[in-house]
Amino acid sequence: MRWFKSLLIAFVAFAIVSGIVLCEGSLHVRRHRPLPSGPRSVEIKAADGAVLRAWFVQPSQPIGHCVAVLHGIGDTRLGARGFAPMFLRAGYSVLLPDSRGHGDSGGEIATYGEKEADDAIRWAGWMRGRGCRDVFGLGESLGGAILLEAAGKQPAFNAIAAECAYSGFFAIAEERLARATPFPEFAARAIVTPVILSGIGYARIRYGIHLWDIDPAEAARRSKTPILLIHGLADRRTSAENSRRIAARAPAVQLWLVPGADHVAAYVTDPAGFESHVLTFFGAHFGSGD
């Protein structure tokens, strides 16, 4: 019996320490700086005073349609820049922000949607203040989850498209960590769950971040904003089950599953289909903004 108690104590200590290490590594994203010079640079201040920076690109004749393209975790606006041509050809002005804690934007840590949702809403307001009658959002992975969280707070966008978004912070943390272990799924989840809970608790105590409450699926259910979900069926980082769960909670959303597409690779896999789905969806909601 003594050996069992010792093993239990060792596992609890392992879970606590591993959770703290995992949390620190997840919140403090390695920055890719300095960014090269690009299009027109703009900035806003977040609610907590962090300075958020972006590029704003306009077509030769702006017609009042604007879209913010949000990148994924560990990326920058450089990674989102490849989407700009498809929107510019359609007459959209394009905002390419660096998420907080990434690139040239301020903010000590990434909060996986808790603060970023308000940041996205502020960017939407900035675009409307620059003559954008219709404001849309395209988010990749974390960027998609941020847009869903923002839509759950208020209808700042006419419509949003979220590619490979996660359905909840705990769900995606469990999925990714369990997959990284050599154990069967049931055993892997039993091992990683205490680690994740430790990290979530540490984030709340150390940084005041409520990671447990980050629930894009619930935000989509509450949202009055039209939502298009896009997910590759070959996604090995964030399974398509995440978008299926979101769609199950929010049956009014549209879901496009892309055969053969890996994580945030729908545009590469099927560029014509991607442009058609996104631009048609956005076009159906011209004039529907707040």
C-alpha positions in Angstrom: 0.0 0.0 0.0 2.9 2.3 0.7 4.2 2.0 -2.8 0.8 3.0 -4.1 0.8 6.1 -2.0 4.3 7.0 -3.2 3.3 6.4 -6.8 0.2 8.6 -6.4 2.2 11.4 -4.8 4.8 11.2 -7.6 2.0 11.4 -10.2 0.4 14.4 -8.6 3.7 16.1 -8.4 4.4 15.2 -12.1 0.9 16.6 -13.1 1.4 19.9 -11.2 4.9 20.5 -12.5 4.1 19.4 -16.1 1.0 21.6 -16.1 3.0 24.6 -15.1 5.6 24.0 -17.7 3.0 23.3 -20.4 1.1 26.5 -19.4 4.1 28.8 -19.6 5.1 27.3 -22.9 1.6 27.7 -24.3 1.0 31.3 -23.2 4.4 32.7 -24.1 4.6 32.2 -27.8 8.0 32.5 -29.5 7.9 35.8 -31.5 9.0 36.0 -35.1 10.6 39.4 -35.2 11.4 41.8 -36.7 8.8 41.6 -39.4 9.8 42.8 -42.9 8.3 46.0 -44.2 4.9 45.5 -45.8 1.7 47.4 -46.7 0.4 50.3 -44.7 0.9 49.8 -41.0 -1.8 50.6 -38.5 -2.3 50.1 -34.8 -5.0 50.2 -32.0 -4.9 49.9 -28.2 -6.5 46.9 -26.6 -8.7 47.2 -23.5 -5.6 46.4 -21.3 -3.5 49.0 -23.0 -1.5 46.5 -25.3 -0.7 48.0 -28.6 -1.9 45.8 -31.5 -0.4 46.2 -34.9 -1.6 45.2 -38.4 -1.2 45.8 -42.1 -4.1 47.3 -44.0 -4.3 46.7 -47.7 -6.8 48.3 -50.0 -7.7 47.6 -53.6 -7.3 50.4 -56.2 -11.0 51.3 -55.8 -12.3 50.4 -52.3 -16.0 49.6 -52.3 -16.7 49.4 -48.6 -16.2 45.7 -48.1 -13.5 44.8 -45.6 -12.1 41.6 -44.1 -9.8 40.9 -41.2 -7.7 37.8 -41.6 -6.5 36.3 -38.3 -3.5 33.9 -38.1 -3.0 30.9 -36.0 -0.9 30.2 -32.8 2.8 30.9 -33.2 2.3 32.6 -36.6 2.1 36.3 -37.6 0.3 38.4 -40.2 2.9 37.1 -42.7 1.2 33.7 -42.5 -2.2 35.3 -43.3 -1.0 37.6 -46.1 -1.5 34.8 -48.7 -5.2 35.2 -48.4 -5.1 38.9 -49.3 -5.1 38.6 -53.1 -8.4 36.6 -53.3 -10.1 39.4 -51.3 -8.4 42.2 -53.1 -9.5 40.8 -56.5 -13.1 40.8 -55.2 -12.8 44.5 -54.1 -12.3 43.9 -50.3 -9.9 45.9 -48.2 -7.8 43.5 -46.1 -6.7 43.9 -42.5 -3.9 41.6 -41.4 -3.3 41.9 -37.6 -0.7 40.3 -35.4 -2.5 38.7 -32.5 -1.5 39.8 -29.0 1.7 38.2 -27.9 2.7 37.6 -31.6 4.8 39.4 -34.1 4.9 43.2 -33.6 1.8 43.3 -31.4 2.0 43.9 -27.6 0.7 41.8 -24.9 2.8 39.6 -22.7 0.9 36.3 -23.4 -1.5 34.7 -25.7 -4.8 34.0 -24.0 -6.4 31.7 -26.6 -9.5 33.9 -27.1 -10.2 35.4 -23.7 -8.7 38.8 -24.5 -8.3 38.3 -28.2 -12.0 38.2 -28.8 -12.3 41.8 -27.6 -9.2 42.7 -29.7 -11.1 41.4 -32.8 -14.1 43.4 -31.9 -12.0 46.5 -31.6 -10.4 45.8 -35.0 -13.9 45.5 -36.5 -14.8 48.9 -35.0 -11.6 50.4 -36.4 -12.5 49.1 -39.9 -16.0 50.6 -39.7 -14.4 53.9 -38.6 -12.3 53.8 -41.9 -15.3 53.6 -44.2 -16.0 49.9 -44.2 -19.7 49.4 -44.5 -19.4 45.6 -44.4 -16.9 43.9 -42.1 -16.0 40.2 -42.3 -13.6 37.9 -40.6 -11.6 34.9 -41.7 -9.7 33.1 -39.0 -7.2 30.2 -39.2 -7.0 27.8 -36.3 -6.6 30.0 -33.2 -7.8 32.9 -35.4 -11.0 31.0 -36.1 -11.6 30.3 -32.4 -11.0 34.0 -31.6 -13.6 35.1 -34.2 -16.1 32.6 -32.7 -15.5 33.9 -29.2 -15.9 37.4 -30.5 -19.2 36.5 -32.3 -20.5 35.1 -29.0 -19.9 38.5 -27.3 -21.4 40.8 -29.9 -22.2 40.9 -33.7 -19.3 43.1 -34.7 -18.9 41.3 -38.0 -21.4 40.8 -40.9 -20.2 37.2 -41.1 -17.2 35.1 -40.2 -15.4 32.1 -41.6 -13.4 29.9 -39.2 -11.0 27.3 -40.5 -9.8 24.4 -38.3 -11.0 26.2 -35.1 -11.0 24.2 -31.9 -14.3 23.6 -30.1 -13.0 24.3 -26.6 -9.6 24.9 -24.9 -9.8 21.8 -22.7 -10.9 19.7 -25.6 -8.1 20.6 -27.9 -5.5 20.5 -25.2 -6.6 16.9 -24.3 -6.7 15.9 -27.9 -3.3 17.1 -28.8 -1.5 15.9 -25.6 -3.2 12.5 -25.7 -2.1 12.1 -29.3 1.5 12.8 -28.3 1.7 9.9 -25.9 2.4 6.3 -26.9 -0.6 5.0 -24.9 -4.1 3.9 -26.0 -6.6 6.8 -26.1 -8.3 5.9 -22.8 -5.1 5.6 -20.8 -3.6 8.7 -22.6 -6.6 10.9 -21.6 -6.5 9.7 -18.0 -2.8 10.7 -17.8 -3.0 14.1 -19.6 -6.2 15.3 -17.9 -4.7 16.1 -14.5 -1.8 17.9 -16.3 -4.2 20.1 -18.3 -6.2 20.9 -15.2 -3.0 21.8 -13.4 -2.0 24.2 -16.2 -5.5 25.7 -16.4 -5.4 26.3 -12.6 -2.0 27.8 -12.8 -3.0 30.2 -15.6 -5.9 31.4 -13.5 -3.7 32.0 -10.4 -0.6 33.3 -12.1 -2.1 35.4 -14.9 -5.8 35.7 -14.2 -6.7 33.9 -17.4 -9.8 31.6 -17.4 -8.8 29.0 -20.0 -11.5 26.7 -18.8 -14.2 29.2 -20.0 -12.8 29.4 -23.5 -15.6 27.6 -25.4 -15.9 28.5 -29.1 -18.7 25.9 -29.6 -20.8 27.6 -26.9 -19.9 31.0 -28.3 -21.2 29.9 -31.8 -24.4 28.7 -30.2 -25.0 32.1 -28.6 -23.9 34.1 -31.7 -26.2 36.0 -34.0 -23.4 36.4 -36.5 -23.5 34.1 -39.6 -20.8 31.5 -39.4 -19.0 29.3 -42.0 -16.9 26.5 -40.6 -14.2 25.0 -42.8 -12.2 22.0 -41.8 -9.8 19.6 -43.5 -10.7 15.9 -43.1 -7.0 15.1 -43.0 -6.2 17.6 -40.2 -3.7 15.9 -37.9 -3.4 18.8 -35.4 -7.1 19.8 -34.7 -9.4 17.0 -35.8 -12.4 17.8 -37.9 -14.5 16.5 -35.0 -13.9 20.0 -33.5 -15.9 21.7 -36.2 -18.5 18.9 -36.1 -19.0 19.6 -32.4 -19.3 23.3 -33.0 -21.9 22.7 -35.8 -23.8 20.3 -33.5 -24.1 23.0 -30.8 -24.9 25.7 -33.4 -27.0 24.1 -36.1 -27.5 27.4 -38.0 -23.8 27.5 -39.0 -22.6 26.2 -42.4 -20.0 23.5 -42.4 -17.6 22.7 -45.3 -15.4 19.6 -44.8 -12.6 19.4 -47.2 -11.3 15.9 -48.2 -7.5 15.5 -48.2 -6.9 18.9 -46.5 -4.5 19.0 -43.5 -4.5 21.7 -40.8 -5.4 25.1 -42.3 -4.7 23.8 -45.8 -8.1 24.0 -47.4 -7.0 26.9 -49.6 -4.0 25.0 -50.8 -5.9 21.8 -51.3 -8.9 23.4 -53.1 -8.2 27.1 -53.9 -11.2 27.4 -56.2 -13.6 25.8 -53.8 -12.2 27.9 -50.9 -12.7 31.2 -52.8 -16.2 30.1 -53.9 -17.3 29.1 -50.4 -15.9 32.1 -48.6 -16.7 34.8 -51.1 -20.2 33.5 -51.7 -20.9 33.2 -48.0 -19.6 36.7 -47.3 -21.5 38.1 -50.4 -24.8 36.8 -49.0 -24.4 39.0 -46.0 -23.5 42.4 -47.5 -25.5 45.1 -45.8 -26.2 43.0 -42.7 -23.7 44.6 -40.3 -24.6 46.5 -37.1 
